[in-house]
Amino acid sequence: MRRGGSARAAETRSGWLFVSPVIIVLGLFLVAPIVIAFWVSVSDWNGRGSPLSSGVSFVGAENYRQLLTEDSLTRSDFATSLRNNFYYVLLVVPIQTVLALALALLLNQRRLKGLSFFRTAYYFPSVTSSVAIASVFLFLFAGGGSVNALLGIFGIDGPQWFADPRGVLHIALGWVGIGNGADGPGPVALTSHDFLGLSWWDWLAGPSVAMLTIIALVIWVSAGGYMLLFLAGLQNVSSDVYEAAAIDGATRWRTLRSITLPLLRPTLFTVLTLGLIGTWQVFDQVYIMSKGNPGKTTLTPAFLSYDQSINNGQWGSGTAMSFVLFGIIVVFTAIQSLVLRDRDPGSRGRFGRRRAVQPVTPPNSMQPMGPTT
């Protein structure tokens, strides 16, 4: 027993020795910064010196209270950034997921020629520098850029993409006489009530045309990367399943709905989770293309946290925004996992345990089929 115990203890020490470099690196560069950032969010650190010095005082939830309950410009800007990011997530995540799935289904056909070329072409934007792509989009969507020139061929007067602060829903409602654009009074029922210092009429402004430009850029860039995930999931599906469905006379839509999508549920969950986290953390496109303009209609929580901390020196408020954003991401991810969970009542019993499938006993071939006399 002693010999076995000592061998097991030696194996344990060896295991900890091998994983200790990873633990040290993660502790120094992941865990420690998160802990220090949380301390900054509950302190009065002004960005000078060390946040762990004796001159920094603990203020508790004061930074969070000012951000969420105190009537101030900071709270109004944070509410505006949440509104902008909500519309961003609402459009980007479904469109990029459907587009990636469609491309994967298209490129999964073995009879299609040039598969390697198309896979590379669709994936190429995902590995291209975001700075370069954002600069190209700025050129395309300039007031006298290629997009407006193309719209002019069809007699459409293109908008000033990065100068119009109106939301598209406000613009559409203005066409039918409701409000007068983003600066109009709007319905009294919506303008007389607010949330986080922003009226319900402003919450329902919709994304600006500048935000739509950023949305188009992100969808074009990210769809190729998620396409590869769906393609890997599709190639793990046995062709025998599709052959059996074809023999049973299933249509393409029936096959997609009843076979492909259920088998792609783990991949779909991964794509939606990554897309949800990435869209709530959008920063670089906003920083390069608009810096929150026009009229703060492209302001996002990640960019506002950076601007509040680096440019305005309000580190407590900026890091508090980061942790509120973290909470939002956790809540939406949990909701998404509940929506996509396995709901097959026949495959799982109580407490999530799989029910045993009862074998069907074939009838005895020697038993008479009819009643006997």
Secondary structure, DSSP 4 states (H G I P E B T S, - for coil): -HHHHHHHHHHHHHHHHHHHHHHHHHIIIIIHHHHHHHHHHTB---SSS-TTSTT--B-TTHHHHHHHTS-SHHHHHHHHHHHHHHHHHHHHHHHHHHHHHHHHHHHT-TT-S-HHHHHHHHHGGGGS-HHHHHHHHHHHTSTTSHHHHHHHHTT-----TTT---BHHHHHHHHTTSSSSTTS---HHHHT-EETTEEHHHHTT--BHHHHHHHHHHHHHHHHHHHHHHHHHHHTS-HHHHHHHHHTT--HHHHIIIIIHHHTHHHHHHHHHHHHHHHHT--HHHHHHTTT-STTTT--HHHHHHIIIIIT--HHHHHHHHHHHHHHHHHHHHHHHHHTS---TTTB-GGGPBPPPPPPPPPPTTS-SS---
